[in-house]
Amino acid sequence: MEESKEPEVLGVYSHSTKYQYHFGERASRYRHGTYWLVRKLNDRNYEVQPLNGNNIPSGVRKVVDRETFLKFYTPELDFYREYTLPCLESLQKKIKLGRRYFNLGRLDDAERAFCEAILLNDQDVEANMGLGGVYAEQREFSKLREVLDKLLSNDELFREEQRHKFNAFGIDLRKRELYDDAVRFYRKALELNEQDENLHFNIARAYHGRGHLDVAYDHLKRALRLNPRLKEAEAFLVALRREMREAGDSSGKESKESLANERFDL
């Protein structure tokens, strides 16, 4: 069985329901429609994503078949190189600068860099996560919730290739003891993928932080049903059972604090 390949970026295409592209033409006749970044998934399907006003791919991606693609999408031969690629490079530069400032503790500079990135693409996952991290560090909770609301309304965040990013962000929320926000984050992820054992494990950690031991227990059991070899979940479950037994005992608080300090993160 052949390994799946990364989608091939074909470039920027314009779209029209009135114009059909014919092979052999050197340039597009259609210059007034919407513009899309096109990725070739396989010989039969193409993924298209609209460009925003800054010529950056943003918004909902959709898949079209080969017949539809050839009929209605017209290549804009140099558009990607001349417009989209420079804007993408500028976006990534601002995000990297924001991360650097954040790591140096220069939170105001980090906020400014991430906001500049968001001006280029308000749906960019990394820029919004970076800004959320700044607000969490500054304990600007109302601003943090606004960023979270935007992230949770963006299904692009929870695509497979973004999983390590949203997982790290959710863990960071929990470690900052923002348990309610971490739970919201992981519940959204579970709506889109209930079969991910790591999500069940991580939401269990967040529920534990809220003191909802029974719910944490249920998610740990689901994680282990999905992956019986998940050692972190097994170890956490053993510790959680001990805590639940001791919940009415005077040593229960000490047990809970000890459990919270143990390293179970995935």
C-alpha positions in Angstrom: 0.0 0.0 0.0 1.5 3.4 -1.0 2.0 6.0 1.6 -0.3 9.0 1.4 1.5 12.1 0.0 1.3 15.6 1.0 -1.1 17.6 -1.2 0.7 19.3 -4.0 0.3 23.1 -4.1 -0.7 24.0 -7.7 -0.9 27.7 -7.2 -3.6 30.4 -7.3 -6.6 30.0 -9.6 -9.6 32.2 -10.3 -13.1 30.8 -10.3 -16.0 31.5 -12.6 -19.2 29.8 -13.4 -19.2 31.6 -16.8 -15.8 30.8 -18.2 -14.3 27.5 -19.0 -10.5 27.3 -19.3 -9.1 25.7 -22.4 -5.7 24.0 -22.4 -3.0 25.9 -24.3 -4.0 29.4 -23.2 -1.1 31.4 -21.9 -3.0 33.5 -19.4 -6.4 33.8 -17.8 -9.2 35.8 -19.5 -11.1 35.9 -16.3 -9.7 38.4 -13.8 -12.7 39.5 -11.7 -13.8 36.5 -9.8 -12.7 34.9 -6.5 -9.2 33.7 -6.1 -8.3 30.3 -4.6 -5.3 28.4 -3.5 -5.4 25.0 -5.1 -3.9 21.8 -3.7 -4.0 18.5 -5.6 -5.1 15.7 -3.3 -4.9 12.9 -5.9 -5.7 12.3 -9.5 -9.5 12.8 -8.9 -9.8 15.5 -6.2 -8.5 19.0 -5.6 -8.7 21.0 -2.4 -9.5 24.7 -2.9 -9.3 27.5 -0.3 -10.3 31.2 -0.9 -7.8 34.0 -0.6 -8.6 36.9 1.7 -8.0 40.6 0.9 -4.3 40.2 1.6 -4.0 37.3 -0.9 -3.5 34.7 1.9 -5.4 31.4 2.0 -8.1 31.8 4.7 -11.5 30.3 5.4 -13.2 27.0 4.7 -11.5 24.6 2.4 -13.5 22.4 0.1 -12.8 19.5 -2.2 -13.9 19.5 -5.9 -13.6 16.7 -8.4 -11.4 16.9 -11.5 -14.2 17.7 -13.9 -15.4 20.6 -11.9 -11.9 21.9 -11.3 -10.9 21.8 -15.0 -14.2 23.4 -16.0 -14.4 26.3 -13.6 -11.0 27.1 -12.2 -8.5 29.1 -14.2 -4.7 29.3 -13.4 -3.4 32.7 -12.6 0.1 31.9 -13.7 2.3 34.2 -11.6 -0.2 35.3 -8.9 1.1 32.8 -6.2 4.7 33.8 -6.7 4.2 37.6 -7.0 1.4 38.1 -4.4 0.5 35.2 -2.2 3.9 33.8 -1.3 5.4 37.2 -0.2 2.3 37.7 2.0 2.6 34.3 3.5 6.3 34.9 4.3 5.4 38.2 5.9 2.8 36.4 8.0 5.2 33.7 9.2 7.9 36.3 10.0 5.5 38.2 12.3 4.4 35.0 14.0 8.1 33.9 14.6 8.8 37.4 16.0 5.9 37.1 18.3 7.1 33.8 19.6 10.6 35.1 20.1 9.3 38.1 22.1 7.0 35.8 24.1 9.9 33.6 25.1 11.9 36.6 26.1 9.1 37.8 28.3 8.5 40.9 26.2 4.7 40.5 26.3 3.7 43.9 24.9 6.0 43.3 21.9 4.7 39.8 21.4 1.1 41.1 21.5 1.9 43.7 18.9 3.6 41.1 16.6 0.7 38.6 16.9 -1.9 41.4 16.3 0.0 42.4 13.1 -0.1 38.8 11.9 -3.8 38.7 12.6 -4.4 41.8 10.6 -3.0 39.8 7.6 -5.1 36.8 8.3 -7.6 37.0 11.2 -8.2 33.2 10.9 -4.5 32.2 11.3 -4.3 29.5 14.0 -0.8 30.1 15.2 -1.2 33.9 15.4 -4.4 33.5 17.5 -2.9 30.9 19.7 0.1 33.1 20.2 -2.1 36.0 21.2 -4.1 33.8 23.5 -0.9 32.7 25.2 0.1 36.4 25.7 -3.3 37.2 27.3 -3.1 34.1 29.5 0.3 35.2 30.7 -0.9 38.7 31.3 -4.0 37.3 33.0 -6.2 39.3 30.6 -9.0 36.8 30.9 -11.7 38.8 29.0 -9.3 39.2 26.0 -8.3 35.5 26.3 -11.9 34.4 26.1 -12.4 36.5 23.0 -9.5 34.7 21.3 -10.8 31.3 22.5 -14.2 32.0 21.1 -12.7 32.8 17.7 -10.5 29.6 17.8 -13.5 27.4 18.9 -15.5 28.7 15.9 -12.8 27.8 13.5 -12.9 24.2 12.4 -9.6 24.7 10.6 -7.9 24.6 14.0 -8.9 21.0 14.5 -7.7 19.6 11.2 -5.3 16.7 11.6 -2.2 18.7 10.7 -2.9 21.2 13.5 -3.4 18.6 16.2 0.0 19.1 17.9 -0.7 22.8 18.1 -4.1 22.7 19.6 -3.0 19.9 22.0 -0.1 22.0 23.3 -2.4 25.0 23.6 -4.9 23.1 25.6 -2.2 21.7 27.9 -0.9 25.2 28.5 -4.4 26.4 29.5 -4.7 23.6 32.0 -1.2 24.2 33.4 -2.2 27.8 34.0 -5.2 26.4 35.9 -7.7 27.7 33.3 -9.5 24.5 33.6 -12.9 25.7 32.3 -11.2 27.0 29.1 -9.2 23.9 28.6 -12.4 21.8 29.0 -14.1 23.9 26.3 -11.2 23.5 24.0 -11.0 19.7 24.3 -14.8 19.3 24.1 -14.8 21.1 20.8 -12.0 18.8 19.6 -13.9 15.7 20.7 -17.0 16.9 18.8 -14.9 16.5 15.6 -13.0 13.4 16.6 -14.4 11.2 19.4 -11.9 8.4 18.6 -8.8 10.2 19.7 -7.5 8.7 23.0 -5.2 11.6 23.6 -8.1 14.0 23.6 -9.9 11.9 26.2 -6.8 11.8 28.3 -6.2 15.5 28.2 -9.8 16.5 28.9 -9.6 14.1 31.9 -6.6 16.1 33.2 -8.7 19.3 32.8 -11.7 17.8 34.5 -9.5 16.6 37.3 -8.3 20.2 37.8 -11.9 21.3 38.1 -12.4 18.6 40.8 -14.8 16.6 38.6 -13.2 13.3 39.4 -16.0 11.1 38.1 -16.0 12.7 34.7 -12.2 12.5 34.6 -12.4 8.8 35.4 -14.9 8.2 32.5 -12.7 9.9 30.0 -9.6 8.0 31.1 -11.6 4.7 30.7 -12.6 5.8 27.2 -8.9 6.6 26.4 -7.9 3.1 27.5 -10.6 1.5 25.5 -9.3 3.2 22.4 -5.7 2.5 23.3 -5.1 -0.1 26.0 -1.3 0.6 25.7 -1.6 4.3 26.7 0.7 4.1 29.7 0.1 7.7 30.8 -3.6 7.1 31.0 -3.2 3.8 32.9 -0.9 5.5 35.5 -3.2 8.4 35.9 -6.2 6.1 36.3 -4.4 4.2 39.1 -3.6 7.5 40.9 -7.1 8.8 40.3 -8.7 5.7 41.8 -6.5 6.2 44.9 -7.6 9.8 45.2 -11.2 8.9 44.8 -10.9 6.3 47.6 -9.3 8.9 49.8 -11.7 11.7 48.9 -13.4 11.6 52.3 -10.2 11.1 54.2 -8.2 14.0 55.8 -5.3 13.0 53.5 -7.4 13.5 50.4 -6.3 17.1 49.9 -2.6 16.1 50.1 -3.2 13.2 47.7 -4.9 15.5 45.2 -2.0 18.0 45.3 0.5 15.2 44.9 -1.5 13.9 41.8 -1.7 17.3 40.3 2.1 17.6 40.4 2.7 14.2 38.7 3.7 14.3 35.0 1.1 12.7 32.8 1.0 15.0 29.8 1.1 13.6 26.2 
